[in-house]
Amino acid sequence: MKKIGLMGCGTVADYGHIPTILHTPGLELAALFDPDPKRLHAARDKFAIPAAFTDVDEFLASGLDAVAITSPAPCHILNVRDALRHGKHILCEKPLGMNEAECAEMAGLARAAGRMLFTAFDYRFSPASLAIREMVRNGAIGDVRSLRLIYIWNNHGKYQQDAHGNRVLSERRVGRMLEGGPMVDCGVHQIDLARFWLASEVKRWQAAGAWVDDYDAPDHMYLHLDHENGAHTMVEISYSYCYTAKEPINQFVYELIGTEGVIRYDRGAKLFEIRTAQGTTALPFSPEKNFAGMYQAFAAALETGQSDTLPTAEDGLVAARISRTATDALAAQHREAARTRP
Ligand SMILES: NC(=O)c1ccc[n+]([C@@H]2O[C@H](COP(=O)([O-])OP(=O)(O)OC[C@H]3O[C@@H](n4cnc5c(N)ncnc54)[C@H](O)[C@@H]3O)[C@@H](O)[C@H]2O)c1
């Protein structure tokens, strides 16, 4: 049994990581860490976790084998430095770091410490994603030439209600927009899936953005990736689609277009199918996330010292590099255009 500690008792820890670790054979959730005692104690009490710390060194000295990092992205670098100083293996939420330099530092520190550092791209582990990977490998749609990966939504909406019932900006969405916006926060999953499914590195990228809202980063963004094998991926990501609508809707779609057919996945329609000259086959639908599959792979990695499927620090770095440079270039163009506009 491997003892896991969790750093950051917020939203994704509450619905994803904590319940999953508690149900994963071979893992024991031994301790929690959060600098905010209210958040820490709420999670400890809700899930009956034996130990909870606001002091990071006490937490990391409490006999853990590994940690899961589920703090906000700007905190990942500090959490990784601390965990590696104490010799822990790590599964860190995406985006791994705020930029390529942070990710490179984390990867270097893990290598030097001889510890495993994985990026928690849980979309990889969805049965639908793993089936797509198999179909691509087996040539089920021939040579895959084009991917359309779309996730346009409102990131829970522009507004929330404060304690007095007043409409105020949603802290969650403001935080994610200030951290870099939808491509840096969410699009890294799609960048990772394209590399995972095609097993082909991205050699060139370009992007376009739209500013529906008023932030430095574009809140609606298109990214075009050219892979070494000649395939092309288009990622469309938005945090402003229906962001003020009373009844918001969203679109979450994967389409893979090959020389011999098309694979289609549509979360909203619960549709997963392959269309070829032989006909159309409905495939078993599954949600896009799979924390359970990711933690089974983490448990196996902690036993064997390696993993074929868990995204590495390098995978986290590539996704951060592409999403961050593309977003920063657009933000710079946008500022320049605002400065020179008559
Ligand atoms: N993989 C997914 O599907 C998915 C989904 C949502 C969020 N995320 C990622 O998970 C991370 C957390 O997101 P969230 O929505 O749960 O955030 P959140 O703001 O709801 O929770 C973050 C928690 O971390 C705590 N924290 C603050 N500073 C810390 C520090 N220095 N060390 C440790 N903990 C600290 C906060 O007190 C809070 O309890 C982000 O990187 C986000 O991108 C991933």
The ligand as a Gaussian input file, in Angstrom:
#p B3LYP/6-31G(d) Opt

LIG

0 1
 N       -7.847000      17.684000     -14.821000
 C       -9.001000      18.296000     -14.698000
 O       -9.994000      17.837000     -15.220000
 C       -9.081000      19.571000     -13.883000
 C      -10.297000      20.151000     -13.557000
 C      -10.310000      21.318000     -12.768000
 C       -9.108000      21.876000     -12.332000
 N       -7.933000      21.301000     -12.704000
 C       -6.632000      21.864000     -12.259000
 O       -6.498000      21.598000     -10.864000
 C       -5.815000      22.669000     -10.201000
 C       -6.704000      23.188000      -9.069000
 O       -7.916000      23.678000      -9.599000
 P       -9.211000      23.897000      -8.678000
 O      -10.290000      24.329000      -9.598000
 O       -9.427000      22.743000      -7.792000
 O       -8.715000      25.160000      -7.802000
 P       -9.351000      25.723000      -6.446000
 O       -8.989000      27.154000      -6.395000
 O      -10.774000      25.300000      -6.319000
 O       -8.545000      24.947000      -5.286000
 C       -7.168000      25.130000      -5.063000
 C       -6.841000      24.793000      -3.608000
 O       -5.426000      24.913000      -3.451000
 C       -5.184000      25.617000      -2.236000
 N       -3.873000      26.283000      -2.291000
 C       -3.605000      27.611000      -2.450000
 N       -2.261000      27.809000      -2.403000
 C       -1.699000      26.587000      -2.215000
 C       -0.357000      26.143000      -2.077000
 N        0.689000      26.986000      -2.126000
 N       -0.139000      24.815000      -1.890000
 C       -1.179000      23.950000      -1.844000
 N       -2.460000      24.317000      -1.943000
 C       -2.722000      25.631000      -2.140000
 C       -6.347000      26.568000      -2.090000
 O       -6.488000      26.989000      -0.725000
 C       -7.499000      25.709000      -2.573000
 O       -8.033000      24.930000      -1.527000
 C       -5.491000      23.693000     -11.292000
 O       -4.184000      23.464000     -11.764000
 C       -6.523000      23.381000     -12.387000
 O       -6.090000      23.736000     -13.682000
 C       -7.910000      20.158000     -13.449000

